[in-house]
Amino acid sequence: MKNPESYIGKKVEVLIDRPLGSSHPTHKFTYKVNYGYVSNTISSDGEELDVYFLGTDKPLNRAEGVCIAVVHRINDEDDKLVVVPEGKNFPDEEIEELIEFQEKWFKHKIIR
């Protein structure tokens, strides 16, 4: 298992299993951004490392970008990477707004 923070600044390929506009299968909220994972990784919850892919307004199946931050959940073991198209960046406040649809239920901090 690789430390999620080690991905910051690195280019990754994201497989998107919950595209922008889709609905969570259990909790029924709508994904406001593309959400997926980095294949062949293991996070602390035993699953692949999850990713918020920001910077596009279209639903995607896969994407490539640069990890600009990690959403570290304090009361959960499921940290998330924040990945954007190369050359884009988002301030912490905007990241918080974009991921609020899911992170509002978790105490977390953004690590750069």
C-alpha positions as CSV (number, residue, x, y, z in Angstrom):
1,M,0.0,0.0,0.0
2,K,1.4,3.3,-1.1
3,N,0.9,6.5,1.0
4,P,-1.7,8.6,-0.9
5,E,0.4,11.7,-0.3
6,S,3.1,10.2,-2.5
7,Y,0.9,10.7,-5.5
8,I,0.8,14.5,-5.2
9,G,2.4,16.1,-8.3
10,K,2.3,12.8,-10.2
11,K,0.4,12.0,-13.4
12,V,-2.1,9.2,-12.9
13,E,-4.7,7.4,-15.0
14,V,-8.2,7.4,-13.5
15,L,-10.9,4.8,-14.2
16,I,-14.2,6.5,-13.6
17,D,-16.9,4.2,-12.3
18,R,-19.2,7.0,-11.1
19,P,-19.3,9.7,-13.8
20,L,-20.5,13.2,-13.3
21,G,-24.3,13.3,-12.8
22,S,-24.6,9.6,-11.8
23,S,-26.2,8.5,-8.6
24,H,-24.6,6.6,-5.7
25,P,-25.9,3.0,-5.7
26,T,-26.7,3.0,-2.0
27,H,-27.0,6.5,-0.6
28,K,-28.6,8.0,-3.8
29,F,-26.7,11.3,-3.8
30,T,-25.7,12.7,-7.2
31,Y,-22.0,12.9,-8.1
32,K,-21.1,16.5,-8.8
33,V,-17.7,15.6,-10.3
34,N,-16.3,12.5,-12.0
35,Y,-15.3,9.9,-9.4
36,G,-13.2,6.8,-9.8
37,Y,-10.0,5.1,-8.8
38,V,-6.4,4.4,-9.7
39,S,-6.2,0.7,-10.8
40,N,-3.7,-1.6,-9.2
41,T,-3.5,0.4,-6.0
42,I,-4.7,-0.5,-2.5
43,S,-5.8,2.2,0.0
44,S,-6.2,1.8,3.7
45,D,-9.8,0.6,3.3
46,G,-8.5,-2.4,1.3
47,E,-10.0,-1.1,-2.0
48,E,-8.4,0.8,-4.8
49,L,-7.4,4.4,-4.2
50,D,-10.4,6.7,-4.9
51,V,-10.2,9.8,-7.0
52,Y,-12.2,13.0,-7.4
53,F,-11.4,14.1,-11.0
54,L,-12.0,17.9,-11.3
55,G,-11.8,20.3,-14.2
56,T,-14.3,19.0,-16.7
57,D,-18.1,19.4,-17.0
58,K,-18.6,16.2,-19.0
59,P,-19.2,12.7,-17.7
60,L,-16.1,10.6,-18.4
61,N,-15.2,6.8,-18.4
62,R,-11.5,7.4,-17.9
63,A,-9.1,10.3,-17.6
64,E,-5.5,11.2,-17.1
65,G,-4.3,14.0,-15.0
66,V,-2.1,15.2,-12.2
67,C,-2.8,14.7,-8.5
68,I,-2.9,18.1,-6.8
69,A,-4.1,17.1,-3.3
70,V,-5.3,14.4,-1.0
71,V,-8.6,14.5,0.9
72,H,-7.6,13.0,4.2
73,R,-10.6,11.7,6.1
74,I,-10.0,12.0,9.9
75,N,-13.0,9.9,11.0
76,D,-12.7,7.3,8.2
77,E,-10.0,5.3,6.5
78,D,-10.8,6.2,2.9
79,D,-8.6,9.0,1.7
80,K,-9.2,10.4,-1.8
81,L,-6.9,11.8,-4.4
82,V,-7.8,15.1,-6.2
83,V,-6.8,14.8,-9.8
84,V,-7.1,17.5,-12.5
85,P,-6.2,17.8,-16.2
86,E,-2.5,18.7,-16.6
87,G,-2.0,22.5,-16.3
88,K,-5.1,23.1,-14.2
89,N,-5.3,23.8,-10.5
90,F,-7.9,24.6,-7.9
91,P,-7.6,26.4,-4.5
92,D,-8.6,24.5,-1.4
93,E,-11.9,26.4,-1.1
94,E,-13.0,25.4,-4.6
95,I,-12.0,21.8,-4.0
96,E,-14.2,21.8,-0.8
97,E,-17.2,23.2,-2.7
98,L,-16.8,20.6,-5.5
99,I,-16.5,17.6,-3.2
100,E,-19.0,18.7,-0.5
101,F,-21.7,16.5,-2.0
102,Q,-19.9,13.5,-0.5
103,E,-17.4,14.8,2.0
104,K,-20.1,16.7,4.1
105,W,-20.5,13.4,6.1
106,F,-16.8,13.1,7.0
107,K,-14.4,15.2,9.0
108,H,-11.5,15.7,6.6
109,K,-8.6,18.0,5.6
110,I,-7.0,18.8,2.3
111,I,-3.3,17.9,2.1
112,R,-1.1,19.5,-0.6
